[in-house]
């Protein structure tokens, strides 16, 4: 990809990418920009192929040049709120936030206020508009009931650069989880595609058709009588990836109301924490790495489990 100015990006199509739909190609390059948003940009002719507008279904050819002119952000309609934010790092391009368990990242039906985005808009009015008015600055998200680190972009150029790193799998993301059962192996890799659960469209699942490749690496940190503390590294970033993969291998995350058993540890949400986040700074290129300690509720559970051994 070539950046020609602040909001224009170009890609020259090679043999490997030839034949792909335009919207699918861009979705792969801008992993955390929704396909719906990309299709809207194509419809509004912010995307061209060899300087001509085409449809989202257009099949790309070798040596064609795809150009994206990111439109100016729509004025934000989400209300700023003075919420407490645990800001780990901030500069003119981005913020790194340690999100508490229970906080929704962006507004959605039923969660119009009290979200991380509401708090960010009160703290900082300059946020990228790539993901639209309800998700300004959000490069990647973590679930409401997962705690830990995520990066927020202050402008579109930083957003696209960070999203490209996610798409190229150069962002370091490590999680710590307490899972059901005693894992018998010390380390392993789960390489299983994830898509919508055909039996329940509100959930994700490992599927054989129509899923996207998902890879999770894990290392056992400590075993307890009926639970295991594991450290997990994401190679890809699919929706609910860790929760789905751990359920798939028979060790669902403790406290997970969607993918785990009803009988579980007393915690408000899944015992899952985004502990490490590393990426190249979108402006300086400097490698940055952040760590967030386990929240108190997970530490309390670990002390309890240790006493029960």
N, C-alpha and C positions, 0 to 999 in steps of 0.2 A: 504494500500500500504506500502511496505517496501523498504527503500533505503539501498542498500547494499554497494555502493560506489558512487563516484561522478556522474557517468553516467549510472548506472544500477538500474532499478526499478522493483519490483516484486509485483504481486497481487495473492492472493489465492482465487479461485472462490467459492462463497457460493451459496446457493440454489436460492437466488433472481437473481443472475447474470447468472446462468446456462441456456443454450439454446441460449444465445445471440451470434451473429456473433462477431468474434474477433475484426474486425475493428470498429464495432459499440461500443463495450465495451470500447476500448481504446479511442475512440472519446469522450465518456462520462466521462472518467477519466481525460483526458487532453483536457479540453474544448476549449482552444485557440490554440491547434495544429490542423491543418486542417486534415480532413479525407483523403484527397489526400496524405498528407505527411505521415500519419500513414500507408496507404496502400503501399506507396513506401518503408517504413521501413520494412514492413512485406515481401514484394517481395524480398528485399535485405537481408532477414533473420536476421535482427536486432531484431526481435521479435520471441520468441519461446514459445511453450506450452509444459510443462513437458520436457523441453530441446530438443524439436524437432521442426523443422520449419514446418509451416502449411500455408494454404492459408488465405487470408483475410476473406473469407466466412466461415471459420471453426466455428462450433458451440461448445461453451465452455461447459465443464462438471463440476460437483461438485468436489471440492478439487483439480482440476487441477491448476497448477501454471503458470501464464503468466509472462514472463520476457522480459523487454525492455532494450536493450543496446543502449543508444543514441549515434549515430555516431558522430565523430568529425565534427565540422562545416566546410562546404565548404568555401574556401577562398572567401571573399566578393567581388562582382563585382560592387557594387553601389558606385558611386563617393562621397567622403566626400565633404561637402560644409560648409563654415563658416557662418552659419545662426544664427540669434539671437534666443536663447532658454531661456525660463523662467523656470529655474530649481529651484523647490521648495525645493528639498532635494536630497542629493547624498551621497552614501558611497561605499564601495567596492563591494557590492552585487547588488545595484539597484539605479535607479533614479526615482524621481517623477517630472513630467513635467506638467506645466500649458500651454496647447496648445491653440494658438489663433484661432479664427474662420477664416476659409479660408485656413488653412494649411492642406494638405493631410498627413496622417500618414506614409504611405509607398509607394514606387514607384509602378506604374501601367501604363498601356498604356495611353499615354497622360499626364502623371505626372511622368516623369522619374527623374526630378530634383526638388529641392526646397521643398522636403518633410521632415517630422520630422526625418526619418531615415537618410537622407543625412546629416542633421545637427548633429545628434547623432554620426555618424561615424567620423565627424570632431572633435567633443568634446571628444569622448571616443572610442578608437579602440576595447575595450574588451566588446563585446555584445554577448549574447547567440545566438546559431545558430539553435535552434530547429525549428523555422518557415522558415528556408531557407534563401537564399542570399538576397531576397528582403524585408524581414521583420525581420531582426536581432533584438533580444531583445524585440520585441513587444509581451507583454503578453495579452493585450486586446487593442482594438482600439475604438476611437470615430470618428464620421463622420467628413468629411472635414469641413462642415459648422456648427459644434457644437464645442463650446469652452470648456476648462476645463481640469481636472486632469486625468492623466493616469500614470501607473507605467511601467518602462522599466527594464528588467533583464540584468545584466552584464555577467552572465554565465548560463550554462544549469541547474545546480542544483537549483539556485534561480528561474529560469523560471518554472521548473516543480513544485516546491513548491508553487509558486504563482498561477499557473494554477490549481493546486489541490484545493486551497482555492476558486477559482472561481467556480469550478465544484461542490464543497460542499456548495456553497452559504454562505460562511463566510466572504466574502469581502463586506464591506459597501460602497455602491455607491448611492449618492443622487444627483439629478439634480434639477435645477430651470428652469421653462419654463413660457413663456407668451403664452396662448392659446386663440383661438377664442371663443367668447361667454362667458356667465356668468354661471359657474357651480352652480347648485342649492344645492348640498350637500357639507358639509364641508370637508369630507374625504371619501375615498373609496378604493377598491381594484379591479383591472381589471385582471381577470384570464381567458385568452383566448389564444389558441394555435396560433402560428405564423409559416407561411411557405411561399413559393413562391406564388405570386398572379397568379392564373391560367389564368387570362386574360392578364397579363403583367409580363413576367418573369424577367423584370428589377426591379420590385417592390416586396415588402413583403406585406402580408395581414393576417388578422385573417382567418384561414381556419379550416374546420371541419375534413378534412382527410389529413394525411401526415404532419401535422404541429408538432412543438415542444412546450411543455408547456411553457407559458410565463406569468409571474406574475409581475404586477406593482402596487405599493401602492402610493396613492397621498393624499396630504393635501392642502387645499386652503389657500394661504397666504393673498391674497387681491383681491377684485372684482372691476372692472372698468365698464364703461358704456357698452362696447362690448367685453371686454377681461377679462381674469382671470390670476393672477399670482399664480402658483402652485409649490409645492415642491414634487418631486417624488422619490421614493426609489425602486431600482431594486432588485427583488428577484432572477430573472434569467437574462441572458444577451444575448438575441436574436438580430439578425441584425435589426436595426431601431426600436427596441422594443417600446420605448416611442412614437415615431412618429406614428407608426402603431396603438398602443393602444389608443392614444388620438384621432386619426381620427375615430377609431372604435366606440368611445362613443360620437362622434359628436362635439369634441372640438380639432381640429387639431392645431398643434403648429404654431404660427404666423411666417410668413416668410418662411415656408417650401415649397420649389418649387415642391417636389415630392408628398406630401400627403395633402397639404393644398390648399385653394382656391387662385386664382390669385390676388384677391383684398385683401390686407393684410397690415401689418405695414411695414414701410420703413426700412428694415434691410437686410444686405447682407448675406442671409442664415437664417436658422431657429433660433428663439429666444430660444435656449436651451443651458444650461451651466452645465457641470459636476462640481458641487460645493464642494462635499465631497467625499473623498476616504479614506477607512480604511482597514487595513489588518495586519496580523501577520508577523513580519519580518522573512524572510526565513532562516536566520542564528541564530538570537538571540531568536526568538519567541516573542519578545516584540510587544505589540499591538501598531500600529502606525495609526494616523489619521490626515488628512490634509484637509484644507479648502481653497478654492479660491474665492475671491470676484467676484461679477458679472462684466463682461467686461463693458467698458464705453458705448458701443452701446446699451446694454440692460438697463443700468441705465438711459440713455437718453430717451429711449422709455417709461420707467416707469414714468419719470418726465412729459413727454408729456401726457400720459394717465391720470395722476393725475389731470392735469390742465383741462382736458376735462370732468371730472366728474361733 
